[in-house]
């Protein structure tokens, strides 16, 4: 079990859900648009304060927020890439297809990434309850909105999401700097392993299909 640090995350760990302020996205008195904009502003500009008030209850609201923020970022990144490819005379069809499938890609990332993040945090001894880590992961996807920045938005968004995940686990669980960083390392290792398995499986499937074509041809 990792030792908890005083200061940054300790206050959050001791805070009671009943005494925390509602997140804008989860405030029923705000419209969805206002709640989205205010939550993005807070998580991007004041992540320490945001994750202190995160609380550990509810999974549907974070899922909706993460899905919207991730989809916006992906759409922005595909749009700028489409602008670059169009003048070169290259077919934009696959980019348009990716833009149409952005919500599906975002949902897949949330599902797989959320489970990997939960496992990573649990391995660091921060806790085995899924909901708090799920909330951290989903609201950290607010960084994906930076994908709307022209041309280099996605690299910035990816780094920002990781930084928000680090900040979130440190604030909510109050674990050490090493433990928070270790959770990120384990998460990235799991993601890389899954990507490698997927690519190997895809290569194997394509090879098998090619063999069948030759055999039947």
C-alpha positions as CSV (number, residue, x, y, z in Angstrom):
1,X,0.0,0.0,0.0
2,X,1.4,3.4,-1.0
3,X,1.7,6.0,1.7
4,X,-0.6,9.0,1.4
5,X,0.9,12.4,1.2
6,X,0.0,15.3,3.3
7,X,-1.3,18.4,1.5
8,X,-2.3,18.1,-2.1
9,X,-4.3,14.9,-2.0
10,X,-4.8,14.5,1.7
11,X,-7.6,17.1,2.0
12,X,-9.4,15.5,-0.9
13,X,-9.1,12.0,0.7
14,X,-10.6,13.3,3.9
15,X,-13.4,15.3,2.3
16,X,-16.9,14.0,2.7
17,X,-19.1,13.7,-0.4
18,X,-21.9,15.5,1.3
19,X,-19.8,18.6,1.9
20,X,-18.4,19.0,-1.6
21,X,-19.7,21.4,-4.2
22,X,-21.5,20.0,-7.2
23,X,-19.4,19.8,-10.4
24,X,-21.0,22.1,-13.0
25,X,-21.6,19.1,-15.3
26,X,-23.5,17.3,-12.6
27,X,-25.4,20.4,-11.4
28,X,-29.1,19.9,-12.4
29,X,-29.7,23.7,-12.2
30,X,-27.3,24.3,-15.2
31,X,-28.0,23.6,-18.8
32,X,-25.9,20.9,-20.5
33,X,-24.0,23.4,-22.5
34,X,-23.2,25.7,-19.6
35,X,-22.3,22.7,-17.5
36,X,-20.0,21.4,-20.2
37,X,-18.2,24.7,-20.8
38,X,-17.7,25.4,-17.1
39,X,-16.5,21.9,-16.4
40,X,-14.0,22.1,-19.2
41,X,-12.8,25.5,-18.0
42,X,-12.3,24.2,-14.4
43,X,-10.7,20.9,-15.3
44,X,-8.3,22.5,-17.8
45,X,-7.4,25.6,-15.8
46,X,-7.9,24.6,-12.2
47,X,-7.4,20.8,-12.1
48,X,-6.3,20.7,-8.4
49,X,-9.4,22.4,-7.2
50,X,-11.6,20.5,-9.6
51,X,-10.4,17.0,-8.5
52,X,-10.6,18.1,-4.8
53,X,-14.4,18.5,-5.3
54,X,-14.7,15.4,-7.6
55,X,-16.3,13.0,-5.1
56,X,-16.7,9.3,-5.7
57,X,-20.3,8.8,-6.6
58,X,-22.0,8.4,-10.0
59,X,-20.6,6.9,-13.2
60,X,-23.1,8.0,-15.9
61,X,-22.4,11.8,-15.8
62,X,-18.6,11.3,-16.1
63,X,-19.2,8.9,-19.0
64,X,-21.4,11.4,-20.9
65,X,-18.8,14.2,-20.3
66,X,-15.9,12.0,-21.3
67,X,-17.7,10.9,-24.5
68,X,-18.6,14.5,-25.5
69,X,-15.1,15.9,-24.8
70,X,-13.3,13.0,-26.5
71,X,-15.6,13.2,-29.5
72,X,-15.0,16.9,-29.9
73,X,-11.3,16.5,-29.7
74,X,-11.2,13.7,-32.3
75,X,-13.5,15.6,-34.6
76,X,-11.3,18.6,-34.4
77,X,-8.1,16.6,-35.1
78,X,-9.7,14.7,-38.1
79,X,-11.0,18.0,-39.5
80,X,-7.6,19.7,-39.5
81,X,-6.1,16.6,-41.0
82,X,-8.7,16.6,-43.7
83,X,-7.8,20.2,-44.5
84,X,-4.2,19.3,-44.9
85,X,-4.9,16.3,-47.1
86,X,-7.5,17.8,-49.4
87,X,-5.2,20.3,-51.2
88,X,-2.8,17.4,-51.9
89,X,-5.4,15.7,-53.9
90,X,-5.5,12.7,-51.6
91,X,-8.8,10.9,-51.0
92,X,-10.5,12.2,-47.8
93,X,-13.0,9.3,-47.6
94,X,-11.3,7.5,-44.8
95,X,-11.0,10.7,-42.8
96,X,-14.7,11.4,-43.2
97,X,-15.4,7.9,-42.1
98,X,-13.3,8.4,-39.0
99,X,-15.1,11.7,-38.2
100,X,-18.4,9.9,-38.4
101,X,-17.1,7.1,-36.1
102,X,-15.5,9.5,-33.6
103,X,-18.1,8.8,-30.9
104,X,-17.6,5.1,-31.3
105,X,-13.8,5.5,-31.0
106,X,-14.3,7.7,-28.0
107,X,-16.5,5.2,-26.3
108,X,-14.1,2.4,-27.0
109,X,-11.3,4.4,-25.5
110,X,-13.3,5.2,-22.4
111,X,-14.2,1.6,-21.8
112,X,-10.8,0.0,-22.4
113,X,-8.9,3.0,-21.0
114,X,-11.1,3.2,-17.9
115,X,-10.5,-0.5,-17.0
116,X,-6.7,-0.1,-17.6
117,X,-6.7,3.0,-15.4
118,X,-8.6,1.3,-12.6
119,X,-6.2,-1.7,-12.7
120,X,-3.2,0.7,-12.7
121,X,-4.4,2.6,-9.7
122,X,-5.3,-0.6,-7.8
123,X,-1.8,-2.0,-8.4
124,X,-0.4,1.1,-6.8
125,X,-2.4,0.4,-3.7
126,X,-4.7,3.5,-4.0
127,X,-7.9,1.5,-3.8
128,X,-9.9,-1.1,-5.6
129,X,-13.2,0.8,-5.9
130,X,-13.9,1.3,-9.6
131,X,-16.1,4.4,-9.5
132,X,-13.6,7.0,-8.2
133,X,-11.0,5.9,-10.8
134,X,-13.6,5.9,-13.5
135,X,-14.6,9.5,-12.6
136,X,-11.0,10.6,-12.7
137,X,-10.4,9.0,-16.0
138,X,-13.6,10.3,-17.6
139,X,-13.2,13.9,-16.4
140,X,-9.5,13.8,-17.4
141,X,-10.8,13.4,-21.0
142,X,-11.6,17.1,-20.8
143,X,-8.0,17.5,-22.1
144,X,-9.1,16.0,-25.3
145,X,-11.0,19.2,-26.1
146,X,-7.5,20.6,-26.9
147,X,-7.7,18.5,-30.1
148,X,-9.6,21.4,-31.5
149,X,-6.4,23.3,-31.7
150,X,-5.3,23.4,-35.4
151,X,-2.8,20.8,-36.5
152,X,-0.9,20.0,-33.3
153,X,-3.9,19.8,-31.0
154,X,-3.8,16.0,-30.5
155,X,-0.3,15.7,-29.1
156,X,-1.1,18.5,-26.7
157,X,-4.4,16.9,-25.8
158,X,-2.8,13.5,-25.1
159,X,-0.2,15.0,-22.8
160,X,-2.8,17.1,-21.0
161,X,-5.0,14.1,-20.4
162,X,-2.1,12.2,-18.8
163,X,-1.4,15.2,-16.6
164,X,-5.0,15.4,-15.5
165,X,-5.0,11.7,-14.7
166,X,-1.9,12.2,-12.6
167,X,-3.4,15.2,-10.8
168,X,-6.7,13.4,-10.3
169,X,-5.3,10.3,-8.7
170,X,-3.0,12.4,-6.5
171,X,-5.9,14.6,-5.4
172,X,-8.6,12.0,-4.9
173,X,-6.5,9.3,-3.3
174,X,-3.7,11.4,-1.7
175,X,-1.0,9.0,-2.7
176,X,2.6,9.9,-3.2
177,X,4.1,11.5,-6.3
178,X,5.9,8.2,-7.0
179,X,2.7,6.3,-6.7
180,X,0.8,8.6,-8.9
181,X,3.5,8.6,-11.5
182,X,3.7,4.8,-11.2
183,X,0.0,4.5,-12.0
184,X,0.6,6.4,-15.2
185,X,3.5,4.2,-16.2
186,X,1.5,1.0,-15.6
187,X,-1.4,2.5,-17.5
188,X,0.8,3.4,-20.5
189,X,2.4,-0.1,-20.4
190,X,-1.1,-1.8,-20.5
191,X,-2.2,0.4,-23.3
192,X,0.9,-0.4,-25.3
193,X,0.5,-4.1,-24.7
194,X,-3.2,-4.0,-25.8
195,X,-2.2,-2.1,-29.0
196,X,0.5,-4.6,-29.8
197,X,-1.9,-7.5,-29.2
198,X,-4.4,-5.8,-31.5
199,X,-1.9,-5.2,-34.3
200,X,-0.6,-8.8,-34.1
201,X,-4.1,-10.1,-34.2
202,X,-5.0,-7.9,-37.2
203,X,-1.8,-8.9,-39.0
204,X,-2.6,-12.6,-38.3
205,X,-6.2,-12.2,-39.6
206,X,-5.1,-10.5,-42.8
207,X,-2.4,-13.1,-43.4
208,X,-5.0,-15.9,-42.9
209,X,-7.5,-14.1,-45.3
210,X,-4.7,-13.7,-47.9
211,X,-3.9,-17.4,-47.6
212,X,-7.5,-18.3,-48.1
213,X,-7.8,-16.2,-51.2
214,X,-4.7,-17.8,-52.7
215,X,-6.0,-21.3,-51.7
216,X,-9.5,-20.7,-53.2
217,X,-8.2,-18.8,-56.2
